[in-house]
Amino acid sequence: MAPKSKNTENVNAKLGLVMKSGKYSLGYKSTVKALRAGKAKLVIIAGNTPVLRKSELEYYAMLSKTQVYYFNGGNNELGTVCGKLFRVGTLAILDAGDSDILSTL
């Protein structure tokens, strides 16, 4: 496996801080609900998300003027970074908490 870049480790650390101190919603359905309600501040999409689902999330993010970040790893890696023992395809950050992830991405 190739060594991770400094930026990837930085994003992973900030995402872990959001999981501890902020508010978020995991999964496709709850992410779409947060986007439609206008509550999402940032949407993170795993690298192996299906194209149709990804384009739908991009469309809702564009309508709600929400920033989208494309995670380099797959949904297994995103779940691990979030500290969960299951796969996470998409997540919406509702409140960053102590993390400054919204200003750096």
Backbone hydrogen bonds, N-H to C=O, Kabsch-Sander energy under -0.5 kcal/mol:
donor,donor_aa,acceptor,acceptor_aa,energy
9,E,5,S,-1.7
10,N,6,K,-2.0
11,V,7,N,-2.4
12,N,8,T,-2.4
13,A,9,E,-2.3
14,K,10,N,-2.2
15,L,11,V,-2.4
16,G,12,N,-2.0
17,L,13,A,-1.8
18,V,14,K,-1.9
19,M,15,L,-1.9
20,K,16,G,-1.3
21,S,17,L,-2.7
22,G,18,V,-2.4
23,K,95,D,-2.4
25,S,92,A,-2.4
27,G,90,T,-2.9
31,T,27,G,-1.5
32,V,28,Y,-2.4
33,K,29,K,-2.1
34,A,30,S,-2.2
35,L,31,T,-2.3
36,R,32,V,-2.6
37,A,33,K,-1.8
38,G,34,A,-0.7
38,G,35,L,-0.6
39,K,34,A,-2.2
40,A,34,A,-1.1
41,K,93,I,-3.2
42,L,93,I,-1.1
43,V,67,Q,-2.3
44,I,91,L,-2.9
45,I,69,Y,-2.5
46,A,89,G,-2.9
47,G,73,G,-3.0
49,T,46,A,-1.2
54,K,50,P,-2.5
55,S,51,V,-2.7
56,E,52,L,-1.9
57,L,53,R,-2.1
58,E,54,K,-2.3
59,Y,55,S,-2.1
60,Y,56,E,-2.3
61,A,57,L,-2.4
62,M,58,E,-2.2
63,L,59,Y,-2.1
64,S,60,Y,-2.0
65,K,62,M,-0.7
66,T,61,A,-2.8
67,Q,41,K,-1.0
69,Y,43,V,-3.1
71,F,45,I,-2.7
71,F,69,Y,-0.7
78,L,74,G,-2.1
79,G,75,N,-1.8
80,T,76,N,-1.8
81,V,77,E,-2.6
82,C,78,L,-1.9
83,G,80,T,-1.3
84,K,79,G,-2.7
88,V,75,N,-2.1
91,L,44,I,-2.0
92,A,25,S,-2.6
93,I,42,L,-3.1
94,L,23,K,-1.9
94,L,92,A,-0.7
95,D,23,K,-2.2
99,S,96,A,-1.6
104,T,100,D,-1.2
105,L,101,I,-1.3
